[in-house]
Structure formats: structure tokens, C-alpha cells
């Protein structure tokens, strides 16, 4: 895969809609540790975390209309972010005003995670890999066990 300064190298890039792109980019960088790749006015930007990229857009550009109401637009999906230290990330996110929906906890599938809501109501599950157990050990099924 070729590198592209504008698009980045992530294979999947979710697009999240915010009423104020500039405020959202600044908040996501401060609260969750993203870095801005670029921004165009207050209608579109790309931010990066590790090898992941998120496109931040306003509703008018993305959908040609106002965003659906918050409950419909933001509660039916979530974004997962893999971090080195979930507890430290959680403490920082809480300190800068993230709404914490669930506190950090360990799960049988080998992750420590918490869930937060950003300034527009998007849900983020922040996780740290602790172990790599086979899915069968926690009730899952591998394609080729």
C-alpha cells in the first residue's frame, strides 16, 4: 500500500460527523491523543492515532444536510481505539472532560477497556491488549480452531 500524505495508509477510515469540526479535532487530540494530519476550514479534517485514521466532517459536507439528531446519529455505532495503557488514557480523558460511560475493566478476551463519549456523543471503546487467549476460551469461535 502506497503512502499518501492526504489519505494516509490505513485500510479502513471511519468518517465521524461533528457540528464543529475544529472543536472536535482539538478535543479528540487533547482528550484521546490523536494528532491532526490536516484540516480544511471547519468542514473536514483527518486525524491519526498509531496506524489508524479518522475523517472528521461536518454534516453539510458529508450528507448535504443537517446531521440526524444526536441519539440516532451517534448511539448506533462506536469506534475502538487500541492504546498502550488504558488506565492512564482513562485518567487523562476524564481529566479533560470526556464523559466516561464505563470504567476500565478486564475482560476474558484479553483486553482492559473503558467506554467514553466524546463532545458530540460518539461512543469510543478504549482498550489495551493484556493477553491473547483463543476465542474458544471465552465463548467465541475461531474460523479454523
C-alpha positions as CSV (number, residue, x, y, z in Angstrom):
1,X,0.0,0.0,0.0
2,X,1.4,3.4,-1.0
3,X,1.6,6.2,1.5
4,X,-0.4,9.3,0.7
5,X,0.0,12.4,2.8
6,X,-3.6,13.4,2.4
7,X,-5.3,10.0,2.7
8,X,-2.8,8.1,4.9
9,X,-2.1,4.4,4.8
10,X,-5.0,3.0,7.0
11,X,-7.0,0.3,5.2
12,X,-10.3,1.5,6.9
13,X,-11.0,5.1,7.7
14,X,-14.3,5.8,9.6
15,X,-15.9,9.2,9.0
16,X,-17.5,10.8,12.0
17,X,-19.8,13.8,11.8
18,X,-19.5,16.7,14.2
19,X,-21.3,20.1,14.4
20,X,-17.9,21.9,14.8
21,X,-15.0,20.1,13.1
22,X,-12.3,22.4,14.5
23,X,-13.6,21.9,18.1
24,X,-13.9,18.2,17.6
25,X,-10.4,17.8,16.2
26,X,-8.9,19.8,19.0
27,X,-10.9,17.8,21.6
28,X,-10.0,14.4,20.2
29,X,-6.3,15.3,20.1
30,X,-6.4,16.6,23.6
31,X,-8.6,14.0,25.2
32,X,-7.8,10.8,23.3
33,X,-4.3,11.5,22.0
34,X,-4.9,11.9,18.2
35,X,-2.7,14.0,16.1
36,X,-4.0,16.2,13.3
37,X,-2.9,15.2,9.8
38,X,-4.6,18.2,8.1
39,X,-7.7,20.4,8.3
40,X,-9.7,22.3,5.7
41,X,-11.5,25.2,7.2
42,X,-14.1,24.0,9.6
43,X,-15.6,21.3,7.4
44,X,-13.2,18.4,7.1
45,X,-10.1,17.0,8.7
46,X,-8.1,13.8,9.2
47,X,-6.6,12.7,12.5
48,X,-4.3,9.9,13.3
49,X,-3.7,7.5,16.2
50,X,-0.9,5.0,15.6
51,X,-1.7,3.5,12.2
52,X,-5.4,4.4,12.4
53,X,-7.1,7.4,10.8
54,X,-10.4,9.0,11.4
55,X,-12.0,11.5,9.0
56,X,-13.8,14.3,10.9
57,X,-16.5,16.0,8.8
58,X,-19.4,18.4,9.1
59,X,-22.9,17.1,8.3
60,X,-23.5,19.6,5.5
61,X,-20.4,18.4,3.5
62,X,-20.8,14.7,4.4
63,X,-24.6,14.3,3.9
64,X,-25.6,17.5,2.2
65,X,-28.0,18.3,5.1
66,X,-28.0,18.7,8.8
67,X,-26.9,15.8,10.9
68,X,-29.7,13.5,12.2
69,X,-30.4,14.0,15.9
70,X,-27.7,13.0,18.3
71,X,-29.4,9.9,19.5
72,X,-29.9,8.5,16.0
73,X,-26.5,9.6,14.6
74,X,-24.2,8.7,17.4
75,X,-25.7,6.0,19.5
76,X,-25.9,3.3,16.8
77,X,-22.1,2.9,16.3
78,X,-18.9,3.1,18.1
79,X,-15.2,3.4,17.5
80,X,-12.5,1.3,19.2
81,X,-9.1,2.7,19.9
82,X,-6.1,0.4,20.9
83,X,-3.8,2.1,23.5
84,X,-0.7,1.1,25.4
85,X,-2.2,1.9,28.9
86,X,-6.0,2.0,29.3
87,X,-5.8,3.3,32.9
88,X,-3.5,6.2,32.0
89,X,-5.6,7.0,28.9
90,X,-8.8,6.9,31.0
91,X,-7.4,9.2,33.7
92,X,-6.4,11.7,31.1
93,X,-9.6,11.6,29.2
94,X,-11.6,12.0,32.4
95,X,-9.4,15.0,33.4
96,X,-10.1,16.9,30.2
97,X,-13.8,16.3,30.3
98,X,-14.6,13.1,28.5
99,X,-17.9,11.5,29.6
100,X,-17.0,8.1,31.0
101,X,-19.7,5.6,30.3
102,X,-17.9,2.5,31.8
103,X,-14.8,2.4,34.0
104,X,-11.7,0.4,33.0
105,X,-12.2,-3.3,33.5
106,X,-10.5,-6.6,32.4
107,X,-12.3,-8.9,30.0
108,X,-11.9,-12.6,29.3
109,X,-10.9,-12.0,25.7
110,X,-7.7,-10.4,26.9
111,X,-8.4,-6.7,27.0
112,X,-8.7,-4.0,29.6
113,X,-11.1,-1.4,28.3
114,X,-13.4,1.5,29.1
115,X,-16.0,3.4,27.2
116,X,-16.3,7.1,26.8
117,X,-18.5,9.6,24.9
118,X,-17.0,12.5,23.0
119,X,-18.3,16.0,22.8
120,X,-20.7,15.1,20.0
121,X,-21.9,11.9,21.7
122,X,-19.9,9.4,19.7
123,X,-19.0,6.3,21.7
124,X,-15.4,5.2,22.0
125,X,-14.2,2.0,23.5
126,X,-10.6,2.4,24.5
127,X,-8.8,-0.9,25.0
128,X,-5.4,-2.3,26.0
129,X,-4.4,-5.8,25.0
130,X,-3.4,-7.8,28.1
131,X,-3.3,-11.3,26.7
132,X,-4.2,-13.2,23.5
133,X,-6.5,-16.1,24.5
134,X,-8.1,-18.2,21.9
135,X,-11.7,-17.2,21.3
136,X,-12.9,-20.7,22.4
137,X,-11.6,-19.9,25.9
138,X,-14.1,-17.1,26.4
139,X,-17.1,-18.4,24.4
140,X,-16.1,-17.3,20.9
141,X,-15.4,-19.4,17.9
142,X,-12.4,-19.3,15.6
143,X,-12.9,-19.7,11.9
144,X,-10.4,-22.5,11.9
145,X,-9.9,-23.7,15.5
